Amino acid sequence: MKNKELPKAYESKKIEKEIYENWEKSGFFNPDNLPVKKNTKPFSISMPPPNLTGVPHLGTALGITLQDIMIRFHRQKQEKTLWVPGSDHAAIATQSVVEKKLKKQGLNRYDLGR
């Protein structure tokens, strides 16, 4: 092993760009490129939307970790898998934040009208 001097600063833009390009070229981002056994049922998980505060916490990490384990397990069994990121389609979290800001101004959502 050669004694190679490390750079003083990590050049993230350069290095991470090269890594990302390699990942894209490999086709691993596309689940259609993965081997799938015939006659297996597809497996999917819908990731729930973020919590009301939007601040990740230990429960967030646990939930995502368990979902990741399950998806990887089914991929190793060569089942077609899909992990769908969730969204707050009803905008409940957004509405809550807006209503709190309005309350500080002495208003509520009905004061705004349509």
C-alpha positions in Angstrom: 0.0 0.0 0.0 1.4 3.4 -1.0 1.6 6.2 1.5 -0.8 8.7 -0.1 -1.5 12.1 1.4 -5.1 13.0 1.9 -6.4 16.3 0.7 -6.9 18.9 3.4 -10.5 19.5 2.4 -13.2 17.1 1.2 -14.3 18.2 -2.3 -17.9 17.0 -1.9 -19.2 18.5 -5.2 -16.6 16.7 -7.3 -16.5 13.4 -5.5 -20.3 13.0 -4.9 -21.0 14.0 -8.5 -18.8 11.1 -9.7 -20.4 8.7 -7.3 -24.0 9.8 -8.3 -23.1 9.4 -12.0 -21.8 5.9 -11.4 -25.1 5.0 -9.6 -27.2 6.3 -12.5 -25.1 4.4 -15.1 -25.4 1.2 -13.1 -29.2 1.2 -13.4 -29.7 0.4 -9.7 -32.0 3.4 -9.3 -34.5 1.8 -11.6 -36.4 -1.1 -9.9 -37.3 -2.5 -13.4 -33.6 -3.4 -13.8 -33.6 -5.7 -10.8 -34.1 -9.5 -11.3 -37.6 -10.6 -10.4 -38.8 -14.2 -10.0 -41.8 -15.2 -12.0 -45.1 -15.9 -10.2 -44.3 -13.8 -7.1 -46.6 -11.2 -5.7 -45.4 -7.6 -5.8 -44.6 -6.0 -2.5 -45.1 -2.3 -1.8 -45.0 0.1 1.2 -46.5 3.6 1.2 -44.4 5.8 3.4 -46.6 7.8 5.7 -46.5 11.6 5.5 -44.2 13.5 7.9 -45.6 14.3 11.4 -47.3 17.5 12.1 -44.2 19.4 13.3 -42.2 18.2 10.3 -39.3 17.6 12.7 -37.8 14.1 12.4 -37.5 12.2 15.7 -36.5 8.7 16.9 -39.8 7.3 15.9 -39.3 8.6 12.4 -35.9 6.9 12.2 -37.4 3.6 13.5 -40.3 3.6 11.0 -38.1 4.3 8.0 -35.5 1.7 9.1 -38.2 -1.0 9.4 -39.7 -0.1 6.0 -36.2 -0.2 4.5 -35.5 -3.6 6.0 -38.8 -5.0 4.7 -38.3 -3.6 1.2 -34.7 -5.0 1.1 -35.9 -8.4 2.4 -38.5 -8.7 -0.4 -35.9 -7.5 -3.0 -33.5 -10.2 -1.9 -36.3 -12.7 -2.4 -36.4 -11.3 -6.0 -39.9 -9.9 -5.6 -40.9 -6.8 -7.5 -41.0 -4.0 -4.8 -42.1 -0.4 -4.6 -41.5 2.0 -1.8 -43.7 5.0 -2.3 -42.9 8.2 -0.4 -46.0 9.5 1.3 -47.4 13.0 1.2 -50.0 14.9 3.1 -52.6 15.0 0.4 -55.1 16.7 2.6 -52.5 19.3 3.7 -53.5 18.9 7.3 -50.0 19.7 8.7 -49.8 22.8 6.5 -53.2 24.0 7.6 -52.3 23.6 11.2 -49.2 25.7 10.8 -51.0 28.4 8.9 -53.8 28.5 11.4 -51.3 29.0 14.3 -49.7 31.9 12.4 -53.1 33.4 11.7 -54.0 33.1 15.4 -50.9 35.1 16.4 -52.3 37.9 14.1 -55.7 37.7 15.7 -57.3 36.0 12.7 -58.7 32.6 11.8 -59.2 30.8 8.5 -62.8 31.9 8.1 -61.6 35.6 8.2 -59.7 35.0 5.0 -62.6 33.8 2.9 -62.1 32.0 -0.3 
